[in-house]
Amino acid sequence: MFIVDDILLSPFKGLMFVFKEIHKEVMKEFCDEEKVYEELRRLQYLLDIGEISEKMYERMENTLIERLQEIEEYKEQMEEESDEYSE
């Protein structure tokens, strides 16, 4: 019976593996703080050369700072979950 179950469920297990890998890559990219800092530097450059207004700069800067906070919260959450599993 277990062999039949394994055969019937194998396509779903393969699909689940693919979804987990996609999720892992998306989260890795989302949590890349260096990309956010790079965008902040680029934003500052655009302000310095007059390509964007002060108002636009502040709006975009706030968005990027919020993203950094979200990354920090996510990392803390992952750390807490990791600690729970290790206990």
C-alpha positions as a Markdown table, in Angstrom:
| # | Residue | x | y | z |
|---|---|---|---|---|
| 1 | Met | 0.0 | 0.0 | 0.0 |
| 2 | Phe | 2.8 | 2.4 | 0.8 |
| 3 | Ile | 4.5 | 1.9 | -2.6 |
| 4 | Val | 1.2 | 2.8 | -4.3 |
| 5 | Asp | 0.9 | 5.9 | -2.2 |
| 6 | Asp | 4.4 | 6.9 | -3.0 |
| 7 | Ile | 3.8 | 6.5 | -6.7 |
| 8 | Leu | 0.5 | 8.4 | -6.6 |
| 9 | Leu | 1.9 | 11.3 | -4.6 |
| 10 | Ser | 5.3 | 11.6 | -6.3 |
| 11 | Pro | 4.1 | 14.3 | -8.8 |
| 12 | Phe | 2.8 | 16.4 | -5.9 |
| 13 | Lys | 6.0 | 16.0 | -4.0 |
| 14 | Gly | 8.0 | 17.1 | -7.0 |
| 15 | Leu | 5.8 | 20.1 | -7.5 |
| 16 | Met | 6.0 | 21.0 | -3.8 |
| 17 | Phe | 9.8 | 20.8 | -4.0 |
| 18 | Val | 9.7 | 23.3 | -6.9 |
| 19 | Phe | 7.5 | 25.7 | -5.0 |
| 20 | Lys | 9.7 | 25.5 | -1.9 |
| 21 | Glu | 12.8 | 26.4 | -4.1 |
| 22 | Ile | 11.0 | 29.3 | -5.7 |
| 23 | His | 9.9 | 30.6 | -2.3 |
| 24 | Lys | 13.4 | 30.3 | -1.0 |
| 25 | Glu | 14.8 | 32.3 | -3.9 |
| 26 | Val | 12.2 | 35.0 | -3.6 |
| 27 | Met | 12.8 | 35.4 | 0.1 |
| 28 | Lys | 16.5 | 35.6 | -0.5 |
| 29 | Glu | 16.0 | 38.4 | -2.9 |
| 30 | Phe | 13.5 | 40.1 | -0.7 |
| 31 | Cys | 15.8 | 40.0 | 2.3 |
| 32 | Asp | 18.8 | 41.4 | 0.4 |
| 33 | Glu | 19.5 | 44.5 | 2.5 |
| 34 | Glu | 22.4 | 45.5 | 0.3 |
| 35 | Lys | 20.1 | 46.0 | -2.7 |
| 36 | Val | 18.0 | 48.4 | -0.6 |
| 37 | Tyr | 21.1 | 50.3 | 0.5 |
| 38 | Glu | 22.2 | 50.5 | -3.1 |
| 39 | Glu | 18.9 | 51.9 | -4.1 |
| 40 | Leu | 19.1 | 54.5 | -1.3 |
| 41 | Arg | 22.6 | 55.6 | -2.6 |
| 42 | Arg | 21.2 | 55.8 | -6.1 |
| 43 | Leu | 18.3 | 57.9 | -4.8 |
| 44 | Gln | 20.7 | 60.2 | -3.1 |
| 45 | Tyr | 22.7 | 60.6 | -6.3 |
| 46 | Leu | 19.6 | 61.4 | -8.3 |
| 47 | Leu | 18.7 | 64.1 | -5.7 |
| 48 | Asp | 22.2 | 65.5 | -5.8 |
| 49 | Ile | 22.2 | 66.0 | -9.5 |
| 50 | Gly | 18.6 | 67.3 | -9.6 |
| 51 | Glu | 16.9 | 64.5 | -11.4 |
| 52 | Ile | 14.3 | 64.1 | -8.6 |
| 53 | Ser | 12.7 | 66.6 | -6.3 |
| 54 | Glu | 13.1 | 66.7 | -2.5 |
| 55 | Lys | 9.5 | 65.6 | -2.1 |
| 56 | Met | 10.0 | 62.6 | -4.4 |
| 57 | Tyr | 13.2 | 61.7 | -2.6 |
| 58 | Glu | 11.5 | 61.7 | 0.8 |
| 59 | Arg | 8.6 | 59.6 | -0.5 |
| 60 | Met | 10.9 | 57.0 | -2.1 |
| 61 | Glu | 13.3 | 57.0 | 0.9 |
| 62 | Asn | 10.5 | 56.3 | 3.3 |
| 63 | Thr | 9.4 | 53.4 | 1.2 |
| 64 | Leu | 12.9 | 51.9 | 1.2 |
| 65 | Ile | 13.3 | 52.5 | 5.0 |
| 66 | Glu | 10.0 | 50.6 | 5.5 |
| 67 | Arg | 11.3 | 47.8 | 3.4 |
| 68 | Leu | 14.5 | 47.6 | 5.6 |
| 69 | Gln | 12.3 | 47.5 | 8.6 |
| 70 | Glu | 10.2 | 44.6 | 7.1 |
| 71 | Ile | 13.4 | 42.7 | 6.3 |
| 72 | Glu | 14.6 | 43.2 | 9.9 |
| 73 | Glu | 11.2 | 42.0 | 11.3 |
| 74 | Tyr | 11.3 | 39.0 | 9.0 |
| 75 | Lys | 14.8 | 38.0 | 10.0 |
| 76 | Glu | 13.8 | 38.4 | 13.7 |
| 77 | Gln | 10.8 | 36.2 | 13.1 |
| 78 | Met | 12.9 | 33.6 | 11.4 |
| 79 | Glu | 15.4 | 33.6 | 14.3 |
| 80 | Glu | 12.6 | 33.2 | 16.8 |
| 81 | Glu | 11.1 | 30.2 | 14.9 |
| 82 | Ser | 14.6 | 28.7 | 14.6 |
| 83 | Asp | 15.0 | 29.1 | 18.4 |
| 84 | Glu | 11.7 | 27.4 | 19.0 |
| 85 | Tyr | 12.7 | 24.4 | 16.9 |
| 86 | Ser | 16.1 | 24.1 | 18.6 |
| 87 | Glu | 14.5 | 23.9 | 22.1 |
